Amino acid sequence: MALADLVSLAQRALFVSVLVSLPVLVVSTLVGLLTALFQAATQVHDATLGHFPKFIAVAIALSLVGPWMGAQIVSFALTAFEAR
């Protein structure tokens, strides 16, 4: 396999990893922002209030987007092994 092919494969691997992680990161960021706004507005600073909603939102996001994430990873793996 040529060096250009390896570089292209590595670039695609990085793109797939960002693409797969993006939905969960967006959900986690939005829920964290909403939780922080709620805590700032009500002046309730409980540690569990910051983590529990984010945990639930990420679990729901993973259950909804998980099959798509797996399909993307499998598709990339098949393409990478066929490129040999």
C-alpha positions as CSV (number, residue, x, y, z in Angstrom):
1,M,0.0,0.0,0.0
2,A,1.4,3.4,-1.0
3,L,2.1,6.1,1.5
4,A,-0.6,8.3,-0.1
5,D,-3.2,5.6,0.5
6,L,-2.2,5.3,4.1
7,V,-2.5,9.0,4.6
8,S,-5.9,9.1,2.9
9,L,-7.0,6.2,5.1
10,A,-5.8,7.9,8.3
11,Q,-7.6,11.1,7.3
12,R,-10.8,9.2,6.7
13,A,-10.4,7.5,10.1
14,L,-10.1,10.8,11.8
15,F,-13.1,12.1,10.0
16,V,-15.2,9.1,10.9
17,S,-14.2,9.3,14.6
18,V,-15.2,13.0,14.7
19,L,-18.4,12.3,12.8
20,V,-19.4,9.4,15.1
21,S,-18.6,11.3,18.4
22,L,-20.3,14.5,17.3
23,P,-23.9,13.7,18.2
24,V,-23.2,12.6,21.7
25,L,-20.9,15.6,22.3
26,V,-23.5,18.0,21.1
27,V,-26.2,16.5,23.4
28,S,-23.8,16.5,26.3
29,T,-22.8,20.1,25.7
30,L,-26.4,21.3,25.3
31,V,-27.6,19.5,28.5
32,G,-24.6,20.8,30.4
33,L,-25.3,24.3,29.3
34,L,-29.0,24.1,30.2
35,T,-28.1,22.6,33.6
36,A,-25.6,25.4,34.2
37,L,-28.2,28.0,33.3
38,F,-30.7,26.4,35.6
39,Q,-28.2,26.3,38.5
40,A,-27.2,29.9,37.9
41,A,-30.8,31.0,37.8
42,T,-31.9,29.1,40.9
43,Q,-28.6,29.3,42.8
44,V,-28.9,25.5,43.5
45,H,-25.4,24.1,43.3
46,D,-25.7,20.4,43.8
47,A,-23.1,18.2,42.2
48,T,-25.7,15.5,41.2
49,L,-27.8,18.1,39.5
50,G,-24.9,18.8,37.2
51,H,-24.1,15.2,36.3
52,F,-27.3,13.2,36.5
53,P,-29.2,14.9,33.6
54,K,-26.1,14.7,31.4
55,F,-25.7,11.0,32.2
56,I,-29.3,10.4,31.2
57,A,-29.2,12.5,28.1
58,V,-26.0,10.8,26.9
59,A,-27.5,7.3,27.6
60,I,-30.6,8.2,25.5
61,A,-28.5,9.7,22.7
62,L,-26.3,6.6,22.6
63,S,-29.3,4.3,22.5
64,L,-30.8,6.4,19.6
65,V,-27.7,7.1,17.6
66,G,-25.7,3.9,18.5
67,P,-26.8,1.8,15.5
68,W,-25.9,4.6,13.1
69,M,-22.5,5.0,14.9
70,G,-21.8,1.2,14.6
71,A,-22.8,1.2,10.9
72,Q,-20.4,4.0,10.2
73,I,-17.5,2.3,12.0
74,V,-18.2,-1.1,10.3
75,S,-18.5,0.7,6.9
76,F,-15.1,2.3,7.4
77,A,-13.5,-0.9,8.6
78,L,-14.8,-2.8,5.6
79,T,-13.5,-0.1,3.3
80,A,-10.1,-0.1,5.0
81,F,-9.7,-3.8,4.8
82,E,-10.8,-3.9,1.1
83,A,-8.3,-1.3,0.2
84,R,-5.5,-3.7,0.8
